[in-house]
Amino acid sequence: MVKKETPINIRRLLPVLIPIAVLAAIIIFIALPLPEDFLSLADNAVVIYDRHGKPFTEFTPGITGLCTPLTREQIPDEFIDLLMYSEDRSFYAHCGIDAKAIARAFAANVRAFSVVQGASTIPQQYVKRRLNIRRNNIVTKVFEMLMAVRLTAYSKKSDVLTAYCNSVRMGNNASGIGRAARMYFRKEIRNCSLFEFAVLTAVIREPGISDPWHHPERAEAKAKAILSRYAKAGRIGGELYSNAMNASVTRYTAERLFNAEHFSLSVFAAAKKTAGGSVNAIYTTLDPEMQAIAVDTVRDRIAHLAKKHHIHDASVLILDNRTLEVRALVGSPDFDSPEGEINGVFMKRQPGSSMKPFVYATAFENRVITPASILPDTERSFPSTVGKYLPRNYDERFHGPVRAALALGSSYNIPAVWLLNTTGLRAVYDRLHALHFDSINRAPEHYGLGLALGNADVSLMELTRAYAVFANSGMYRDTSMIRSITASSGKTILPPERVSTRVFSRETSFLITHILAEFKYKAAGFGIHSALNMPFPVAVKTGTSKDYRDNTIAGYTHNYTIGVWAGNFSGRSMDALPAAQGAGLIFRDIIAGMYNAGIDIGRADMTPPDGITPVRICTLSGMRAKPECRENIVEYFYADTVSGVLCTWHSNGRVTMPAEYATWLSDTGRADEAEPATALRIVRPCEKDVFSIDAAINGRTQEIELAAACERKKIEWYINGNRYAEGKTVYWRLAPGDVTIEARSDDGQKDTVHITVVRR
């Protein structure tokens, strides 16, 4: 009898096979040789120069910032002993990871119910820095530990220690203890005292908050705490210990250094891509003085805003309008903080009302309105893909009839939404694409009319670059951070030539600049004590996103355009803080800092170009002023839009506004100022208006408002003779052709307008 073979049950073997496979994978991984340059920190340094040709940082594998590489023989043994006692006491005994330290840290953290103690060895710390491991989770930690074992297996401990000492971040754009000793103590590392060794060790642990320039008291306290533990362990004593504990931090004046880590990382990556290989030097557009002003301002303001309003992060971009070169870029307040490596300049967030100028500019350019046109700021709804959209102003008030210039300057929401709806979503969307808002990459109806209020995620780079178009009379040009690159072969490589294109006319750009720079247009919305009230003309606009997650401000003078974002990288809301009181303070301080430093910022250009005509208008009606108009100002118009019609709102010593504002006037206790509406009149659309249908947009959202003024409550609407709807205000979906719109009241009155609808 033949005995049947029993099939192998793979599932039963899995508990054995999986651990074997994992162990085999770990062994193979550790057995793989390291890259040849993993510890070669002093080779192939890439020097980065500022716009004046002065080096401000360098990149070496594993190092960011200025560095003075040392050999093991140049590093004092006394410092090594202190460092290892503080950071890795079993350095010469473990295999790259310290099992006992891991157990101690685990027990301490469990007892405290929080992370109070770490167990990373010097090889682990080096691996994390060398490979730029940013996230802390179980996967990255295991990988870090395996790499540390691999590093220890293939390298001499002395080489690992030397590489660590040369690469460790020491604050203030410095890496390595050699550079730190020169910077903080004005001496070579071999000439430093035991106390100074302890200070350097403290900086290694907390480079952002224990450096002896900006935090001398903390640096001294941390250093003496390290020395105290060192003495209790019996490593030092007597006069040496006494002298060290009696020493204090010498308060050398901090050099006017600037941190430009985010800028450096960006140009380094771009240069490698452009050169197609290794690079020796990068000559950039960065201005050291402007960068220092921006960095100092962000740190000072965020320190204050964090305490009062829970704002912990901010970013700044400064562009030179004459060349569109980046003069300063601050990605975060502190690169060494947990989220500090995030570059907020390229992060996509909602810009809020700082998008409104592009809606108004498109409307000006298309002759939909002038700065003196009256826009309705009354309660109203607009069509959207999810029903009716009811925008509200920041102050939760309605302001009635508002001139366009005042509505933009004071950042009223309802007029902006009304204007986008009237101008056309597609028209504004196309203009934003011409401005290279590449982040706005979904169909127009996805954003809807909320686009006027900044509901689309864009980067600070995109926003600031777009504002520079107004400063440059309507011409768009891409930004640049690199002037030239020296490849390893010695060849000089120039970046691609940047081409200028026109997005807005000179006249439109002037009108926007005029409105954004004149504080008289902002006073109603922001108050006379606002940070936006500058001592000289600066065209500026703020934006605050929904739920107060983002503060944005962008503005320009003749020579520079500046963008600022403030908020939290985590997305946490701020304490109901508007941009004028958050990012606006950073913007104002940077402008003031540049001005006080003698930088020629050039005031916003307020000289009207040819094609712009000044006209004295009534501030209430926006029409040409007449003697009865007590409040009047000079406003600017396109020459071809100047009207000779005198104000009709002031007559016989009284004010009479159009009937469409009757409800608002009644709510504000001024019902007698409303025009008698006994006669039925269509107020929107107007006779001979032309509307267009865009095939790329969902037809359900392409509607126009039909509005009538009349005391009668019942109004019926007819489209081309067919009954359509009932109500004083309704919406009609556009259909191509010549259209007759008729309104009929219940007492037999009629009014008719004729419009044309075309396909695009």
Buried (B, 14 or more C-beta within 10 A) or exposed (E): EEEEEEEEEEEEEEEEEEEEEEEEEEEEEBEEEEEEEBBBBBEBBBBBBBBEEEEBBBBBBBBBBBBBBBEBEBBBEBBBBBBBBBBBBEBEEBBBBBEEBBEEBEEBBEEEEEEEBEBBBBBBBBBBBBBEBEEEEEEBBEBBBBBBBBBBEBBEBBBBBBBBBBBBBBBBBBBBBBBBBBBBBEEEBEEBBBBBBBBBBBBBEBBBBBBBBBBBEBBBBBBBEBBBEBBEEEEBEEEBBEEBBEBEBEEEEEEEBBBBBBBBBBBBEBBBEBBEEEBBBBBBBBBBBBBBBBBBBBBBBBEEBBEEBBBBBBBBBBBBBEBBBBBBBBBBBBBBBEBBBBBBBBBBBBBBBBBBBBBBBBBBBBEBBBBBBBBBBBEBEBBBEEEEBEBEBBEEEBBBBBBBBBBBBBBBBBBBBBBBBBBBBBBBBBBBEBBBBEBBEEEBBBBBBBBBBBBBBBBBBBBBBBBBBBBBBBBBBEBBBBBBBBBEEEEEBEBEEEEEEBBBBBBBBBBBBBBBBBBEBBBBBBEEEBBBBBEEBBBBBBBBBEEBBBBBBBBBBBBBBBBBBBBBBEEBBBEEBBBBBBBBBBBBBBBBBBBEEEBEBBBBBEEBEEEBBEBEBBBBBBBBBBEBBEEBBEBBBBEEBEEEEBBBBBEEEEBBBBBBBBBBBEEBEBEEBBBEBEEBBBBBBEEEBEBBBBEEBEEEBBBBBBBBBBBBEEBBBBBEEEEBBEBBBBBBEBEEEEBEBBBBBEEEBEBEBEBEBEEE
